[in-house]
Amino acid sequence: MNHEEFVINDIAGRCVDYPKEKINRTLMLSSLPLGSLQVLEIVHEIETRFGIDVDENSLLELKSVGDLVDLVPDDR
């Protein structure tokens, strides 16, 4: 499973009433039934799964699913 699939599956698991097929890179996080704590939990899962540390400043820039996906370097 690549990092984009991982992020989408994580989001789909947290948004059980939201159709998984509608979750893509361009989807704004604000349109999902996620609170800020859940977004932080997703970031933590990404850090743990891919062995990375996300800079706290970049958390303020997370607007879309693609922004979450892009937290993972391409070489992971």
C-alpha positions in Angstrom: 0.0 0.0 0.0 1.5 3.4 -1.0 1.3 6.4 1.2 -1.7 7.9 -0.7 -3.7 4.8 -0.2 -2.7 4.7 3.4 -4.0 8.3 4.0 -7.2 7.7 2.1 -7.9 4.5 4.0 -7.2 6.1 7.3 -9.6 9.0 6.5 -12.3 6.5 5.2 -12.0 4.6 8.4 -12.7 7.7 10.5 -15.4 9.0 8.2 -17.6 5.9 7.9 -20.6 7.8 6.6 -18.6 9.5 3.9 -18.2 7.6 0.6 -14.6 6.4 0.2 -14.8 6.8 -3.5 -15.2 10.5 -3.1 -12.0 10.8 -1.0 -9.2 12.1 -3.2 -6.2 14.5 -3.2 -8.3 17.5 -4.1 -10.9 17.0 -1.4 -10.8 19.8 1.3 -10.4 18.5 4.8 -13.1 21.0 5.9 -15.7 19.1 3.8 -15.0 15.9 5.8 -16.6 15.1 9.1 -13.3 15.4 10.9 -12.4 17.5 13.9 -8.9 19.0 14.3 -8.0 16.3 16.8 -8.8 13.6 14.3 -6.6 15.4 11.7 -3.8 15.4 14.2 -4.3 11.7 14.8 -4.1 11.1 11.1 -0.8 13.0 11.0 0.5 10.9 13.9 -0.5 7.7 12.1 1.4 9.0 9.0 4.5 9.8 11.1 4.4 6.4 12.8 3.8 4.4 9.6 6.4 6.1 7.5 9.0 7.0 10.1 8.9 10.7 9.6 8.5 13.8 11.8 6.1 16.4 10.6 7.1 20.0 11.3 4.5 21.7 13.5 4.3 24.7 11.2 3.2 22.6 8.3 0.2 21.5 10.3 -1.3 25.0 9.8 -1.0 24.5 6.1 -3.1 21.3 5.9 -6.1 22.1 3.8 -6.7 19.1 1.6 -6.3 15.3 1.5 -3.4 15.9 -0.9 -1.7 18.1 1.7 -1.8 15.1 4.1 -0.5 12.8 1.4 2.3 15.2 0.5 3.6 15.0 4.1 5.3 11.8 3.1 8.4 12.1 1.0 8.2 10.3 -2.4 11.0 7.9 -1.3 8.9 6.4 1.5 
